[in-house]
Amino acid sequence: MTAPVFVVDRLDRVGPEFVLDGPEGRHAVSVKRLRPGEDVVLTDGRGRWAEGVVKAAEGKDRLVVTELSVHEEPPAGPRITVVQALPKGDRGELAVETMTEVGVDAIVPWQASRCITQWKGERGLKALGKWRATAREAGKQSRRVRFPEVADAATTKQVAALLAGADFAAVLHESGDARLATADLPAEGEIVLVVGPEGGVSPEELALFAEAGARPYVLGPTVLRTSTAGTAAAALLLGRTGRWS
């Protein structure tokens, strides 16, 4: 089994020893119950990470790590961004969790016209915070050292602008006459994929996205929920682009 991952603020000035404390130290000592001699990975979540060995576990929230070896993981290509319409209930966190686990690079919450859920004011900020916390925890669990970026909630016009700048832009929609499994994908650059809400992408949104260069595609013969479609599509794209090779 690979070593557990813990998040730190920065790794640019690491000495011969590193003290992991606070919530991450508590998780390492009191939850994971790590002991001297066990391997750990420390990361800033932005691609910089260090392998190390536990030297001591002190108290309930202090882990001393030594034998540190610092590395840098470059961004993978092509970069995959999923625009995720806001699902009902906690299905948004489920979508973020599983997309993080498979390897999505960025997630953009989208307030589509047919979304039942509305992110407004304090409630919206709280929901966005949950998505970002979910991405962080899922990144640790899946042993990633470069966590996905979770952007601020986007309007339909902002999504269209994002699609216009992509090297490959797609909307998952049952009206598509082509399958994502056979699409001509770029070897580098930016792939942007739109996942609609439970009520579907509206004709007006589809038209705006088409003007931006995004074609509708289908995944397969079945219709997936909005909280699972992005993960399934991302896994397909990661396999086809060679990022899972």
C-alpha positions as a printed Julia matrix, in Angstrom:
245×3 Matrix{Float64}:
   0.0    0.0     0.0
   1.23   3.51   -0.83
   2.12   5.91    1.96
  -0.63   8.16    3.4
  -0.73  11.76    2.2
  -0.89  14.83    4.44
  -1.34  18.43    3.35
   1.02  21.23    4.42
   1.02  24.92    3.56
   4.41  24.93    1.83
   7.41  22.75    1.09
   9.86  25.24   -0.35
  12.01  25.5     2.78
  12.19  21.97    4.14
  15.05  21.14    6.5
  16.34  17.77    7.7
  13.15  17.37    9.76
   9.57  18.49    9.35
   7.0   18.78   12.14
   3.44  18.0    11.1
   1.03  19.46   13.65
  -2.44  20.99   13.81
  -5.38  19.09   12.28
  -3.13  17.13    9.9
  -0.8   16.16   12.75
  -3.77  15.04   14.83
  -5.06  12.94   11.95
  -1.65  11.34   11.5
  -1.09  10.59   15.21
  -4.56  10.01   16.67
  -6.48   8.65   13.66
  -3.92   6.96   11.41
  -1.81   6.09   14.49
   1.45   6.34   12.57
   4.57   5.12   14.33
   8.34   5.59   13.86
   9.67   3.94   10.73
   6.49   4.3     8.66
   6.56   6.14    5.33
   4.52   9.3     4.72
   4.0   11.78    1.9
   3.64  15.52    2.51
   2.2   17.76   -0.21
   1.08  21.33   -0.75
  -1.64  20.08   -3.1
  -0.12  22.1    -5.96
   2.32  19.51   -7.27
   5.14  19.82   -4.75
   5.56  16.82   -2.46
   8.03  15.12   -0.18
   8.6   11.52    0.8
   9.64  11.0     4.4
   9.86   8.59    7.31
   8.23   9.08   10.69
  10.85   9.78   13.34
   8.49  10.32   16.27
   4.81  10.66   17.17
   4.45  13.07   20.07
   1.3   13.69   22.07
  -1.94  13.63   20.11
  -1.13  15.94   17.22
   2.59  16.17   16.49
   4.43  14.02   13.97
   8.15  14.46   13.34
   9.17  13.43    9.82
  12.76  12.93    8.65
  14.7   11.57    5.63
  12.79  14.0     3.43
  13.09  13.86   -0.34
  11.31  16.71   -2.15
   9.84  16.32   -5.65
   7.79  18.34   -8.12
   4.99  16.82  -10.21
   4.38  18.85  -13.38
   0.82  19.5   -14.56
  -0.54  16.63  -16.65
  -1.74  17.15  -20.2
  -4.16  17.56  -21.69
  -5.75  19.4   -18.79
  -9.31  18.24  -18.09
 -11.88  20.67  -16.69
 -15.42  19.58  -15.84
 -18.16  22.19  -15.65
 -20.57  20.65  -13.16
 -24.14  21.93  -12.89
 -25.26  22.2    -9.28
 -26.96  18.94   -8.2
 -29.53  18.55   -5.44
 -28.54  17.84   -1.84
 -25.11  16.39   -1.19
 -24.71  15.0    -4.7
 -22.43  17.91   -5.52
 -19.88  16.7    -2.99
 -20.24  13.17   -4.39
 -19.46  14.46   -7.88
 -16.43  16.42   -6.64
 -15.17  13.47   -4.61
 -15.27  10.94   -7.44
 -13.99  13.34  -10.09
 -11.04  14.12   -7.83
 -10.37  10.43   -7.31
 -10.2    9.69  -11.04
  -7.91  12.65  -11.76
  -9.85  15.7   -13.01
  -7.72  18.87  -12.98
 -10.38  21.52  -12.43
 -14.06  21.67  -11.49
 -16.29  24.63  -12.27
 -19.65  24.83  -10.44
 -22.32  26.02  -12.87
 -25.62  27.7   -12.02
 -27.57  26.36  -15.0
 -31.06  27.67  -15.72
 -32.68  24.35  -14.77
 -30.75  23.84  -11.54
 -33.02  23.28   -8.56
 -30.21  24.16   -6.19
 -29.35  27.86   -5.96
 -26.06  29.2    -4.61
 -26.85  32.63   -3.22
 -25.18  34.73   -0.56
 -23.85  32.99    2.53
 -25.4   29.68    1.49
 -23.49  29.75   -1.78
 -20.19  30.49   -0.07
 -20.78  27.65    2.38
 -21.58  25.21   -0.43
 -18.48  26.26   -2.37
 -16.4   25.73    0.77
 -17.77  22.2     1.05
 -16.84  21.44   -2.55
 -13.29  22.69   -1.97
 -12.92  20.77    1.28
 -14.21  17.64   -0.46
 -11.63  18.04   -3.24
  -8.86  18.38   -0.66
  -9.91  15.3     1.31
 -10.49  13.22   -1.82
  -7.08  14.32   -3.13
  -5.45  13.02    0.04
  -7.43   9.77    0.01
  -6.56   9.06   -3.63
  -2.86   9.85   -3.01
  -2.79  12.85   -5.32
  -0.17  15.56   -4.87
  -1.82  18.03   -7.25
  -5.41  18.61   -6.17
  -8.11  19.84   -8.56
  -8.93  23.52   -8.59
 -12.55  24.25   -7.63
 -13.48  27.58   -9.19
 -16.08  30.1    -8.09
 -19.58  29.37   -9.38
 -19.88  30.35  -13.04
 -22.73  31.83  -15.05
 -23.73  30.39  -18.41
 -21.92  33.23  -20.21
 -18.75  32.5   -18.23
 -19.01  28.82  -19.12
 -19.38  29.73  -22.8
 -16.21  31.83  -22.6
 -14.38  28.91  -21.02
 -15.55  26.6   -23.81
 -14.47  29.09  -26.47
 -10.9   29.0   -25.2
 -10.66  25.2   -25.03
  -8.81  22.93  -27.44
 -11.71  20.47  -27.17
 -15.14  21.44  -25.83
 -18.05  19.08  -25.28
 -21.49  19.02  -23.67
 -22.88  15.72  -22.43
 -26.38  15.66  -23.89
 -28.77  13.08  -25.3
 -29.18  15.15  -28.5
 -25.58  14.4   -29.48
 -25.08  12.36  -32.64
 -21.5   11.42  -31.73
 -20.04   9.38  -28.89
 -17.4   10.81  -26.62
 -15.55   7.48  -26.97
 -14.79   8.25  -30.64
 -14.18  12.01  -30.46
 -10.94  13.4   -31.86
  -9.08  14.53  -28.74
  -6.03  16.8   -28.48
  -2.77  15.41  -27.12
  -2.13  18.6   -25.15
  -3.95  21.76  -24.21
  -7.32  22.08  -22.5
 -10.36  19.81  -22.58
 -13.57  21.3   -21.16
 -16.6   19.11  -20.55
 -20.05  20.37  -19.49
 -22.35  18.25  -17.33
 -25.91  19.53  -17.06
 -28.37  19.5   -14.15
 -31.12  16.99  -13.38
 -33.5   18.92  -15.63
 -31.04  18.94  -18.52
 -29.25  21.64  -20.45
 -31.77  24.1   -21.92
 -32.0   24.72  -25.69
 -30.8   28.28  -25.13
 -27.73  27.06  -23.24
 -27.0   24.43  -25.89
 -27.19  27.1   -28.59
 -24.84  29.43  -26.7
 -22.38  26.61  -26.08
 -22.53  25.59  -29.76
 -21.61  29.16  -30.74
 -18.59  28.8   -28.42
 -17.52  25.62  -30.25
 -18.89  22.95  -27.91
 -20.54  19.98  -29.6
 -23.05  17.7   -27.82
 -21.84  14.14  -27.17
 -23.32  11.03  -25.61
 -21.47   8.59  -23.37
 -23.43   5.44  -24.07
 -26.92   3.91  -24.29
 -27.89   4.81  -20.71
 -28.58   8.15  -19.02
 -26.39   8.87  -15.99
 -27.2   11.18  -13.12
 -25.51  14.56  -13.08
 -23.47  13.5   -10.05
 -21.95  10.5   -11.86
 -21.81  11.58  -15.51
 -18.76  13.81  -15.07
 -16.77  11.06  -13.37
 -17.63   8.49  -16.03
 -16.78  10.9   -18.85
 -13.55  12.01  -17.18
 -12.43   8.41  -16.75
 -13.06   7.83  -20.45
 -11.07  10.94  -21.41
  -8.19  10.08  -19.06
  -7.92   6.65  -20.63
  -8.19   7.87  -24.22
  -5.65  10.69  -23.81
  -3.05   8.32  -22.34
  -3.03   9.89  -18.89
  -3.92   6.53  -17.38
  -1.28   4.69  -19.42
